[in-house]
């Protein structure tokens, strides 16, 4: 904090800048984790095509010491590491010459690393207590420039693999501290590099989507995979119930066991009549799922008396189900539907 009338030392401004960097770094690591990742850096042929490629602008996120060197009068801090952002604002051109042996090819690895950079040297004016109207040029009037900017930069390079018989050439591993992003393959006699010669490196740690892309609820309808266990989000195609479209009219018979092979819960709905009672026993049906009776209907025992209604159950994927006669067996099935 600062206060009215306070003489503010340079460390106050420096610490404000440092605190802002740490805050942004902690937010980045909360969203991205702490592994090195990259965004951008698209590698394309030159125009016109040549034995060079262009690596476009991009950003790298990498763990690094808060300050490997002193930040003006603030001491270095190599004890703590944060996820720093290194930025490449302008593309760079990389040379990938062809091998000199017939029948051979070379794989070039485009790699990138994070680096702190102190830059923008300026001859700074300093207060001259002996003559305030004549400031010193440089610290103690030494006439030397001093860096005025510390920034995080992305350093892009290309690493050549060993030339080998085409098809057997090996892509080199990234140098220490670097990550590999693209592989450029150049064969003997090749004079230009086209897009087909450029591929993403295996396991290149690109940030593949933005927050909008990962959660498209802002611009599109999100989709979820099929539910396979309790508490999973469920797509509409797996929902059963009122309003669901009926499957094609199934051919079903009383007493025959069937299996739910739809891969989702199946709603079985059978409209039945009890038939007439015989004075001693009523008639009806029992619907079993997985060998367990889950619902049924039994009409009155009185002679000439009957009722009708629905016998329904939800059958889990893969489960068996069967509709059996109950009572005196004089009932009838009017309609069998499955959803």
Secondary structure, DSSP 4 states (H G I P E B T S, - for coil): ---TT----HHHHHHHHHHHHHHHHHHHHHHH-SS-EEEE--EEE-SS--SEEEE--EEEEEEEEEESS-BTTBPPEEEEEEEEEEEE-S-EEEE-PPPSSTTEEEEEEEEEEEEEEEEEEE--EE--SS-TTS-EESGGG----EEEEEEEEEEEEEEE---EETTT--PPPPPTT-EEEEEEEEETT-----GGGEEEPTT--B----HHHHSGGGTS----PPP-STT----GGG--STTPPPPS-----TT--EE--SSS-EEEEEEEE---B-SS--EEEEEEETTEEEEEEE--SSBT---EEEEEEEEPTT-EEEEEEEETS--EEEEEEE-
